[in-house]
Amino acid sequence: MLDLFAEEEPWSEPLADGAVILRRRALSDADALLEQVAKIAAQNPFHHRITPGGHRMSVAMTNCGDLGWTTDSRGYQYSEQDNAGGTRWPPMPTLFRQLAVSCAAEAGFANFNPDACLLNRYEPGAKLTLHQDKDERDLRQPIVSVSLGLPAVFQFGGFERSDATTRVLLEHGDVVVWGGPSRLRYHGILPLKPGIHPQAGAFRFNLTFRRAH
């Protein structure tokens, strides 16, 4: 008899040259990942950052690792501590690092060594406008992005903000890896639709691993 509730086996879905979606790759670790997210947020709470232009971001953020990405009136930067509270970022959990490294390797990027993990929390209506990840020193290292909770529509574009975008639905446990020829492609998230996820409630969480320095 077919088990309609059995977990799907992960599979790979090409997105562009140097970019791939590893569908359901983090599903088996999802509960443990969310537990670690809660522990990190207890040490450094999610916070709506203010952009250099003075706008409040709809996505709430925190970080873990040696460095964290943040924004304020001075611009976008990586730092060893949270400029909102002056405290060091929580350490990156072993599970986070192992997942990021193994997913990068599966996508063709060996020797990935992340030193920063940006944690984004989306509530209904929250979005991330098209942007490039270009504040990192070594652009040869890929980006590894893990989706947990509510589904969201991911936009993956070209090398100009005005380029056409591919829109794909990212669901609980999906991992996107991009680097090499796709490393500086514009990408973003469309406004999150309301819903309730069994493990994440009314939120979508995104873990984005980078090699910042």
Disulfide bonds with the S-S distance in Angstrom:
none
